[in-house]
Amino acid sequence: MSLLMRQPRLAPPGLHPKLDRRQRFGLWLRHHAEWLIPLLLTLLSLGVWLHHLGGVAYRDWDEGYYTVVAREMLETGDWWHPHYLDQPFLVKPPLLFWLTALGYQLGGATELAGRWPSAFLSTLAVPLTYAIARPVFQRRDTAVIAALALLTFLPAARLARLVMMDGASTTFLLLMLLGAVLGRDRPPWRLAIGLGFGAALLCKGSLGLLFLLMVLAFSALDSGWESLRCPWLGVGLLLGLTPALLWFGLQVRQYGNAYLVVSFEQQLSKRVGSGIEGHSQPFWFYIPELFKGLFPWLLLAGLGVRQAWEQQQGRCLRLLLVPSGLYLMAISITETKLPWYILPLLPFVALGAAVPLAQAWRGGTLLQRPFWVALWGLLALIGLGAALHLARLPEQAGWLPALLLAAVGFGLSALFALRGQPRALVVSMLAGQLLALLALLSSPHWLWELAEGFDVRP
């Protein structure tokens, strides 16, 4: 008789049969959060940073140069020896040109097609920031807030959208750093250090050597000097270096010593020792640049470093200070200084700012103190005042939605701080900045340096 009785259906592993549908879905989400969250962050960053990507013409300096090189790759069919106006272009490696030319082949002769490959690579910095923060901070909320903070940074979003090498190279730096972070407990992850290094060499040339120094310094302090003798690291470096060395070898074979002189000696020595094309700046140039683009995030990052110090979180401090400190020192002593050189620093600012914001998310009251309330309120008033001023200028009307949304976000942050609602404070700050960013990217004003259209279409 028992054989004829209907057997009860067993619940899937990890789900309790007495839970309703909503509870089961919530349990499923928590069970799969480790891959769902990076996926959602990737989709969100693609939706934001690629929004209205082809809405303005190419910028007439770097974008103009690089897209002309990509166009000539398609016209000549020579993908191994870049040319600019039929002359050898020896100053940059080819990865960005390959990606831009591929975009033209797949999407046609438009700004959107030319920009999306490098922009896509740049957006991967957002989920990579989460992946790095998750094991270091050991809290999911801190990692998510760090990634969302980076997503809302105006310099990151603007520069990542251009046909420039800095966004993609930042992604390769984070890939290397992820290999160092995860490689402490799982050595095969150290392969990512070498693979990212090779990609950085093909993207930005000698900057890849600086990235390698930064990551190896962090790895040695984080995992011990023996980590530098890890076989997986050696294999990764071999795999990463092989295609880079092959390409550099092709250039030496084609152009001889002229390539080495132009690509390495002149470019490196001129950038370090003298300002290229009048871009010589004082040692402290990047301090106001960081404050200009990242206020008040930079204050929150400093607060995060102080909290990590007080709580003796050694690994967090090493992550926040070692790679970024080495990079900031290197670009500060280099004579040639350009605003977009700060891009590799932005993930570290986001990681630092996430510490006090995550504490507020968990109920901490630090960001409800009078200083922060006054700061949120002041920023709201500045945003509102700027919007009212620009409202009188019809040609600047595109700025109004972004300024008003930013003002509302900071105003709500001040209000929620006064009312003792820390979670609402964090949400209003991140959401306000994100909506303001989307509003700006929807207008032509996000590329405010644009002076003329460059006809580089193939």
C-alpha positions as CSV (number, residue, x, y, z in Angstrom):
1,M,0.0,0.0,0.0
2,S,2.8,2.3,0.8
3,L,4.3,1.8,-2.6
4,L,1.1,3.2,-4.2
5,M,1.0,6.3,-1.9
6,R,2.2,9.5,-3.5
7,Q,5.6,10.5,-2.1
8,P,6.0,14.1,-0.8
9,R,8.0,16.3,-3.2
10,L,11.4,17.2,-1.7
11,A,12.4,20.8,-1.6
12,P,15.4,21.9,-3.7
13,P,18.6,21.9,-1.7
14,G,18.9,24.9,0.5
15,L,15.1,25.7,0.4
16,H,12.7,24.9,3.1
17,P,9.4,23.4,1.9
18,K,7.3,25.5,4.3
19,L,8.5,28.8,2.9
20,D,6.3,30.8,0.5
21,R,7.3,31.8,-3.0
22,R,8.7,35.2,-2.0
23,Q,10.8,33.7,0.8
24,R,12.1,31.0,-1.4
25,F,13.1,33.6,-4.0
26,G,14.9,35.7,-1.4
27,L,16.7,32.6,-0.2
28,W,17.7,31.8,-3.7
29,L,19.0,35.3,-4.2
30,R,21.2,35.1,-1.1
31,H,22.5,31.7,-2.1
32,H,23.6,32.9,-5.6
33,A,24.6,36.5,-4.6
34,E,28.3,35.9,-5.2
35,W,27.7,35.7,-9.0
36,L,24.5,37.7,-9.3
37,I,25.8,40.9,-7.7
38,P,28.8,41.2,-10.1
39,L,26.5,40.4,-13.0
40,L,24.0,43.1,-12.0
41,L,26.8,45.6,-11.4
42,T,28.2,44.9,-14.9
43,L,24.8,45.4,-16.5
44,L,24.2,48.6,-14.5
45,S,27.6,50.0,-15.4
46,L,27.0,49.2,-19.1
47,G,23.7,50.9,-19.0
48,V,25.1,54.1,-17.3
49,W,28.5,54.5,-18.8
50,L,27.5,53.6,-22.4
51,H,24.3,55.8,-22.3
52,H,24.2,58.3,-25.2
53,L,27.7,57.2,-26.1
54,G,27.6,58.4,-29.7
55,G,25.7,61.6,-28.9
56,V,28.7,63.9,-29.5
57,A,31.6,64.1,-32.0
58,Y,35.0,62.7,-31.3
59,R,37.2,64.8,-29.1
60,D,39.8,66.5,-31.2
61,W,43.0,65.5,-29.5
62,D,43.5,61.9,-28.3
63,E,40.2,60.5,-29.8
64,G,41.1,62.2,-33.1
65,Y,44.6,60.6,-33.3
66,Y,43.5,57.2,-32.2
67,T,40.4,56.9,-34.4
68,V,42.4,58.0,-37.5
69,V,44.9,55.2,-36.7
70,A,42.0,52.7,-36.5
71,R,40.5,54.0,-39.7
72,E,43.8,53.5,-41.6
73,M,44.0,50.0,-40.2
74,L,40.8,49.2,-41.9
75,E,41.7,51.0,-45.1
76,T,45.1,49.4,-45.5
77,G,44.4,46.0,-44.0
78,D,47.6,46.3,-42.0
79,W,46.7,45.6,-38.4
80,W,50.3,45.1,-37.2
81,H,52.0,48.4,-38.1
82,P,49.8,51.4,-37.1
83,H,49.8,54.5,-39.3
84,Y,48.6,58.1,-38.8
85,L,48.0,60.0,-42.1
86,D,50.1,57.4,-43.9
87,Q,53.0,57.8,-41.6
88,P,54.2,55.2,-39.0
89,F,52.6,55.8,-35.6
90,L,55.2,54.5,-33.2
91,V,54.2,56.2,-30.0
92,K,51.5,53.9,-28.7
93,P,50.8,50.1,-28.6
94,P,48.0,48.7,-30.8
95,L,45.3,47.3,-28.5
96,L,43.1,50.4,-28.5
97,F,43.4,50.7,-32.2
98,W,42.5,47.1,-32.8
99,L,39.4,47.5,-30.6
100,T,38.3,50.7,-32.3
101,A,38.8,49.2,-35.8
102,L,36.8,46.1,-34.7
103,G,34.0,48.4,-33.5
104,Y,33.9,50.0,-37.0
105,Q,33.7,46.6,-38.6
106,L,30.9,45.4,-36.4
107,G,28.8,48.6,-36.0
108,G,29.6,50.8,-39.0
109,A,31.2,54.2,-39.2
110,T,29.7,56.0,-36.2
111,E,31.0,57.5,-33.0
112,L,29.1,54.8,-31.1
113,A,30.8,52.0,-32.9
114,G,34.2,53.5,-32.4
115,R,33.7,54.2,-28.7
116,W,31.9,51.2,-27.4
117,P,34.8,48.6,-27.4
118,S,37.1,50.7,-25.1
119,A,34.1,51.9,-23.1
120,F,33.0,48.3,-22.6
121,L,36.4,47.4,-21.2
122,S,36.3,50.4,-18.9
123,T,33.0,49.5,-17.4
124,L,34.4,46.2,-16.1
125,A,36.3,48.3,-13.5
126,V,33.0,48.5,-11.6
127,P,32.4,44.7,-11.0
128,L,36.2,44.3,-10.5
129,T,36.1,46.8,-7.7
130,Y,33.4,44.7,-6.1
131,A,35.4,41.5,-6.6
132,I,38.5,43.1,-4.9
133,A,36.6,44.6,-2.0
134,R,34.6,41.5,-1.2
135,P,37.5,39.4,0.2
136,V,39.5,42.3,1.7
137,F,36.7,44.0,3.6
138,Q,34.9,40.6,4.1
139,R,31.5,42.3,3.9
140,R,29.2,42.3,0.9
141,D,27.6,45.7,1.7
142,T,31.0,47.5,1.7
143,A,31.9,45.9,-1.6
144,V,28.6,46.8,-3.3
145,I,28.9,50.4,-2.0
146,A,32.5,50.7,-3.3
147,A,31.4,49.6,-6.8
148,L,28.4,51.9,-6.8
149,A,30.5,54.8,-5.7
150,L,32.9,54.3,-8.6
151,L,30.0,54.0,-10.9
152,T,28.8,57.5,-9.9
153,F,32.2,59.2,-10.2
154,L,32.0,61.9,-12.9
155,P,35.7,61.6,-14.0
156,A,35.4,57.9,-14.3
157,A,32.2,57.9,-16.4
158,R,33.5,60.7,-18.7
159,L,36.9,59.3,-19.4
160,A,35.8,55.7,-19.7
161,R,33.5,56.7,-22.6
162,L,36.3,58.1,-24.8
163,V,38.5,56.4,-27.2
164,M,41.4,56.7,-24.8
165,M,43.7,54.1,-23.2
166,D,43.3,55.2,-19.6
167,G,39.9,53.5,-18.9
168,A,40.9,50.1,-20.3
169,S,44.3,50.2,-18.6
170,T,42.6,50.9,-15.3
171,T,40.6,47.7,-15.8
172,F,43.8,45.8,-16.5
173,L,45.3,47.2,-13.3
174,L,42.2,46.0,-11.3
175,L,42.5,42.6,-12.9
176,M,46.1,42.4,-11.7
177,L,45.1,43.5,-8.3
178,L,42.3,40.9,-8.1
179,G,44.9,38.3,-8.9
180,A,47.0,39.5,-6.0
181,V,44.1,39.6,-3.6
182,L,42.6,36.2,-4.4
183,G,46.0,34.7,-5.0
184,R,46.9,34.9,-1.3
185,D,44.6,31.9,-0.5
186,R,44.2,30.5,-4.1
187,P,47.6,30.7,-5.9
188,P,46.2,30.0,-9.4
189,W,44.6,33.4,-9.3
190,R,48.1,34.9,-9.6
191,L,47.8,34.1,-13.3
192,A,45.6,37.2,-13.6
193,I,48.6,39.4,-12.6
194,G,50.6,38.3,-15.6
195,L,47.6,38.4,-18.0
196,G,46.6,41.9,-16.9
197,F,50.2,43.0,-17.1
198,G,50.5,41.8,-20.7
199,A,47.2,43.5,-21.6
200,A,48.4,46.7,-20.0
201,L,51.6,46.6,-22.0
202,L,49.7,46.3,-25.3
203,C,47.3,49.1,-24.2
204,K,49.5,51.7,-22.5
205,G,53.1,50.6,-23.0
206,S,55.6,51.3,-20.2
207,L,52.7,52.2,-17.8
208,G,52.2,48.4,-17.5
209,L,55.6,48.2,-15.8
210,L,54.4,50.7,-13.2
211,F,51.3,48.7,-12.7
212,L,53.3,45.6,-12.1
213,L,55.5,47.3,-9.5
214,M,52.3,48.5,-7.7
215,V,50.7,45.1,-7.6
216,L,53.9,43.2,-6.7
217,A,54.5,45.6,-3.8
218,F,51.0,45.1,-2.5
219,S,51.3,41.3,-2.9
220,A,54.7,41.2,-1.1
221,L,53.3,43.2,1.9
222,D,50.0,41.3,1.9
223,S,51.1,37.8,1.3
224,G,54.8,37.9,2.1
225,W,57.8,38.1,-0.2
226,E,57.6,34.4,-1.0
227,S,54.5,35.2,-3.0
228,L,56.8,36.7,-5.7
229,R,58.3,33.2,-6.2
230,C,54.9,31.6,-6.8
231,P,55.0,29.4,-10.0
232,W,51.5,30.6,-11.0
233,L,52.8,34.2,-11.1
234,G,55.7,33.1,-13.3
235,V,53.3,31.3,-15.7
236,G,51.0,34.3,-15.8
237,L,53.8,36.7,-16.6
238,L,55.0,34.4,-19.4
239,L,51.5,34.1,-20.9
240,G,51.0,37.9,-20.7
241,L,54.4,38.9,-21.9
242,T,54.5,36.6,-24.9
243,P,52.0,38.4,-27.2
244,A,53.3,41.8,-26.1
245,L,56.9,40.9,-26.8
246,L,55.9,39.4,-30.2
247,W,54.2,42.7,-31.2
248,F,57.1,44.8,-30.0
249,G,59.5,42.5,-31.9
250,L,57.5,43.0,-35.1
251,Q,57.9,46.8,-34.7
252,V,61.7,46.5,-34.1
253,R,62.0,44.2,-37.2
254,Q,60.0,46.7,-39.3
255,Y,61.5,50.0,-38.1
256,G,64.7,49.1,-36.4
257,N,66.2,51.3,-33.7
258,A,63.9,54.2,-34.8
259,Y,61.0,52.4,-33.1
260,L,62.9,52.0,-29.8
261,V,64.0,55.6,-29.9
262,V,60.5,57.0,-30.5
263,S,58.4,54.6,-28.5
264,F,60.5,54.2,-25.4
265,E,63.4,56.7,-25.2
266,Q,61.6,59.8,-26.4
267,Q,58.2,59.1,-25.0
268,L,59.4,58.0,-21.6
269,S,62.2,60.5,-21.1
270,K,60.1,63.4,-22.4
271,R,57.2,62.6,-20.2
272,V,59.3,62.1,-17.1
273,G,61.9,64.9,-17.6
274,S,60.1,67.5,-19.6
275,G,56.5,68.5,-20.4
276,I,55.2,67.2,-23.7
277,E,53.4,69.8,-25.8
278,G,53.4,72.3,-22.9
279,H,51.8,70.0,-20.3
280,S,54.4,70.6,-17.6
281,Q,52.8,71.1,-14.2
282,P,54.0,71.4,-10.6
283,F,54.4,68.5,-8.3
284,W,51.1,69.1,-6.5
285,F,49.0,69.4,-9.7
286,Y,46.9,66.3,-9.0
287,I,45.8,67.2,-5.5
288,P,43.4,70.0,-6.7
289,E,42.5,67.8,-9.7
290,L,41.3,65.0,-7.4
291,F,39.4,67.4,-5.2
292,K,37.8,69.1,-8.2
293,G,36.5,65.8,-9.6
294,L,35.9,63.8,-6.4
295,F,34.6,66.1,-3.8
296,P,33.2,65.1,-1.3
297,W,34.2,61.5,-2.0
298,L,37.8,62.2,-1.3
299,L,36.8,63.3,2.2
300,L,34.9,60.1,2.8
301,A,37.9,58.1,1.5
302,G,40.2,59.9,4.0
303,L,37.7,59.0,6.7
304,G,37.7,55.4,5.6
305,V,41.5,55.2,5.8
306,R,41.3,56.7,9.4
307,Q,38.7,54.1,10.4
308,A,40.7,51.3,9.0
309,W,43.8,52.5,10.9
310,E,41.8,52.8,14.2
311,Q,40.4,49.4,13.8
312,Q,43.8,47.9,12.8
313,Q,42.6,46.5,9.5
314,G,46.0,46.0,8.1
315,R,44.9,44.4,4.8
316,C,42.4,47.2,4.1
317,L,45.1,49.8,4.7
318,R,47.5,48.0,2.4
319,L,44.9,47.9,-0.4
320,L,44.0,51.5,0.0
321,L,47.4,53.0,0.4
322,V,50.2,50.9,-1.3
323,P,49.1,50.8,-5.0
324,S,47.5,54.2,-5.0
325,G,50.5,55.8,-3.1
326,L,53.0,54.4,-5.5
327,Y,50.9,55.5,-8.5
328,L,50.3,59.0,-7.2
329,M,54.0,59.5,-6.4
330,A,55.0,58.3,-9.9
331,I,52.6,60.6,-11.8
332,S,53.5,63.5,-9.5
333,I,57.2,63.4,-10.2
334,T,56.6,63.0,-13.9
335,E,56.9,66.4,-15.6
336,T,54.1,65.8,-18.1
337,K,50.8,65.9,-16.2
338,L,47.3,65.5,-17.7
339,P,44.0,65.4,-15.9
340,W,43.0,61.9,-17.1
341,Y,46.1,60.4,-15.5
342,I,44.1,60.3,-12.2
343,L,41.8,57.6,-13.6
344,P,43.7,54.6,-12.0
345,L,43.3,56.3,-8.6
346,L,39.5,56.4,-8.7
347,P,38.8,52.8,-7.6
348,F,40.9,53.3,-4.5
349,V,39.0,56.4,-3.6
350,A,35.8,54.4,-4.1
351,L,37.1,51.7,-1.8
352,G,38.1,54.1,0.9
353,A,34.8,56.0,0.7
354,A,32.8,52.8,1.0
355,V,34.1,52.2,4.5
356,P,32.2,55.0,6.3
357,L,29.2,54.7,3.9
358,A,28.9,51.0,4.8
359,Q,29.2,51.8,8.5
360,A,26.3,54.2,8.0
361,W,24.3,51.5,6.1
362,R,24.7,49.3,9.2
363,G,23.4,52.0,11.5
364,G,26.5,54.0,12.3
365,T,26.0,57.6,13.2
366,L,29.3,59.1,12.1
367,L,27.9,60.7,9.0
368,Q,25.1,62.3,11.0
369,R,27.5,64.6,12.9
370,P,27.1,68.4,12.3
371,F,30.1,68.7,10.0
372,W,28.6,66.2,7.5
373,V,25.1,67.5,7.8
374,A,26.4,71.0,7.0
375,L,28.5,69.7,4.1
376,W,25.5,67.9,2.5
377,G,23.4,71.0,2.9
378,L,26.1,73.3,1.5
379,L,26.6,71.1,-1.5
380,A,22.8,71.1,-2.1
381,L,22.8,74.9,-2.0
382,I,25.8,75.2,-4.4
383,G,24.1,72.8,-6.8
384,L,20.9,74.8,-6.6
385,G,22.7,78.1,-7.0
386,A,24.6,76.9,-10.1
387,A,21.3,75.6,-11.6
388,L,19.7,79.0,-11.1
389,H,22.7,80.8,-12.6
390,L,22.8,78.6,-15.7
391,A,19.0,78.8,-16.2
392,R,19.6,82.3,-17.6
393,L,21.9,80.9,-20.3
394,P,20.0,79.0,-23.0
395,E,23.1,77.4,-24.4
396,Q,23.8,75.8,-21.0
397,A,20.3,74.4,-20.4
398,G,21.6,70.9,-20.6
399,W,23.3,71.3,-17.2
400,L,20.1,72.0,-15.3
401,P,18.7,68.5,-14.8
402,A,22.1,67.2,-13.6
403,L,22.6,70.1,-11.2
404,L,19.1,69.9,-9.8
405,L,19.3,66.1,-9.2
406,A,22.6,66.4,-7.5
407,A,21.3,69.2,-5.3
408,V,18.2,67.1,-4.4
409,G,20.4,64.1,-3.6
410,F,22.7,66.1,-1.2
411,G,19.7,67.9,0.3
412,L,18.0,64.6,1.1
413,S,21.2,63.3,2.5
414,A,21.3,66.3,4.9
415,L,17.7,65.7,5.8
416,F,18.1,62.0,6.5
417,A,21.2,62.7,8.6
418,L,19.2,65.1,10.7
419,R,16.4,62.6,11.1
420,G,18.7,59.8,12.1
421,Q,18.0,57.6,9.0
422,P,21.5,56.5,8.0
423,R,20.4,53.9,5.3
424,A,18.3,56.5,3.6
425,L,21.3,58.9,3.7
426,V,23.4,56.4,1.8
427,V,20.7,55.6,-0.7
428,S,20.0,59.3,-1.4
429,M,23.6,60.1,-1.8
430,L,24.3,57.3,-4.3
431,A,21.0,57.6,-6.1
432,G,21.3,61.4,-6.4
433,Q,24.7,61.2,-7.9
434,L,23.8,58.4,-10.2
435,L,20.7,60.2,-11.6
436,A,22.6,63.4,-11.9
437,L,25.3,61.6,-13.9
438,L,22.7,60.0,-16.2
439,A,21.1,63.4,-16.8
440,L,24.5,64.9,-17.7
441,L,25.4,62.0,-20.0
442,S,22.1,62.5,-21.8
443,S,23.2,66.0,-22.8
444,P,26.1,67.0,-25.0
445,H,27.8,68.8,-22.1
446,W,29.5,65.6,-20.7
447,L,32.3,66.2,-23.2
448,W,32.8,69.9,-22.4
449,E,36.3,70.0,-23.9
450,L,35.0,69.4,-27.4
451,A,36.1,72.1,-29.7
452,E,35.6,70.7,-33.2
453,G,34.4,67.5,-34.9
454,F,37.1,65.2,-36.2
455,D,36.1,63.4,-39.4
456,V,37.7,60.1,-38.8
457,R,35.1,57.7,-40.1
458,P,36.3,55.0,-42.5
